[in-house]
């Protein structure tokens, strides 16, 4: 299997824990607002209908979600993340560290464009909610969490029959969408 696809598949397998850690960061009132906005933006991305790789795309549809969670976490970590639980702190640290591998796995150009794309997600409205509203309004946060939980219930294990083809398709989607 290609190293990139194997890595991205392993990332997709931890999405439930990753989402839980990002929820903790959103709720960490002592965290910097920008760190919380990146966490909210990452969760908002999970439920967006127009993401970088369509979720219905066999084998690769969930991989962009896993990447965006990691890049947004890395961007959040440029600011104080406050006091989150030990498990969430460990998961956030792991996500940020894993984002460093994207240059090697996707190529520096696509990885750089993905980081730029993620940096703009803090001002993106998804399903009528901005990341700032998610932080400020309990109702918006509750609605987002419900949408994320529903999305995760629909997720299935990533199955890739042809890793080389999957890597080509994934990179093609990202290169096209991250112009």
N, C-alpha and C positions, 0 to 999 in steps of 0.2 A: 504494500500500500504506500502511496506517496506520503512523505513525512508531513506535509502540510495538511492533507485531509485527515490523516491519523490524529494529528494534534487537534485540529478543529473538532473532530468527532468527540475526542475526550473532553473538550471544553463544553460541548453541547450536553454531555451527560451530567454535568454539574449545575445545569441552569437553575434548578430549584433552590439549591444552597446559595447560588450567586444572587438570585433575586431576593432571597431572604436577607442577605447581608446588605444589599443596596436599600432595602426597605428600612433597615436599622439606621443606615446613614441618613436617609431622608428625614427620619424622626429624631435624629440627634440634634437637639436644640443648641448644644454647645459647639456644634460643627460650624465652620465658616459657611455662609450662605452660598457661595459659589460651589463648594464641595457638595452641598445638599442639592443644588440645582443640577449638577452633573448626574447625581444618583437618580433624581427624578426624571431627567431626560433619558437616561438609559432604560428605565422602566417604561417610560412612555413609548420608546422605540419598540419595545417588545410587542406592543399592541397596535402599532401603526400598520395600516393596510398597504401602504406604498413604500415598503422598505427596499433595501438595496437588492436583495435576492428574494423573489417571491417565495412565500412559505410553501406553496404547493410544488415547488421545483424539487423533483425527486432527488433525495440524497443530500442536497446542499441548501435547501430552503431555510433551515434553522441555523446554519453556520454563521451568517452575518449577524444574527442576534447575539451569539456568543462573542463575536469579535467586538461588537459595539459595547457590550457590557464591560469588556476589559478595557477598551480605550477610554470610555467615559470614567471608569474607576481610576485609571491612571491620571486623567486630567483632574479628577476630584482630589487626588492625593497631592496635588500641587498647592493645596490649601489645607489648613487644619481640619481634621475629620472628627474631632471631638471624642467623646467617650462612648464607643460602641462596645458591645459585649466581646469577650475574648474570641469566641468562635467567629463572629462577624468581622472582627478586626483581622483575624487570620485569613479569612476568605477574601476580604478586600485587598490585603497585602498580596495574596497569591494572584488575584485578578490583575492588579497593576503590574506585577512582575511578568505575567504571561503576555501582557500587551507588548512588552519589549521584543518578543519573538516575531511579531508581525512583519517587520522589515525583512527578516530572513525568510519567512514563509511565503509572503506575498510579493516581495520585492519592495525596495525602498520607495519607489514612486507611488505605488498603490497604497502602501501603508501610510505614507505621508498625507495622501489625499483623504484617506479614511480618518486620520486624526483631525484634519481640517474640517471634514464633514461632521464629526462628532462634536467638535468645539462649537458648532452652530446649533446643535440640538437643544441647548439651554434656552433658546428663544423660539423653539418650534412648538406649535399648538397641535395636539393630537386628541381627537375626539372631544374638542372643545376645552381642553385643559393644557395650560402652559406648565412648565416645571415650577415656576414661582407659585402658581395657584395650588399646585400639589403640595408644596411646602406650607403655604399659608392657610389653606382651607381644608379642614378635616373631611368635608364632604367630597371634595375633589380627590383627596388622597384615598379615601375609602372606595370611591368609584374606580379609580385607577387600579387599586389592589384587587378589586373584584374582577376587572377586565383582565389583568395579568394572570390571576388564578384560572380564569376560564381558558385563556390562551394556553397556559401550561397543561391543562387537562387534555387539550387537543394534541399536544405534542407527542410524537412517537419517536422511538429510537432512530437515529440516523443510520440508514443502510445505504452503503455505497457498493455497487457491483463492479464499477470500473473506476478505481481511484484516479488514474491518469486523466480520464475524461472528466471526472468530477472536478479536479483541480483546474483544468482548462476552462470549464464552464463557469466555475466560481470566479476565477480571475477575469474572465471576459465580462461577466455581469458587473463586477466591481469597477473594472477599467471604464466600462461604458457609462455607468451611473455616476462615477466620481470624476467627472470631467472638470 
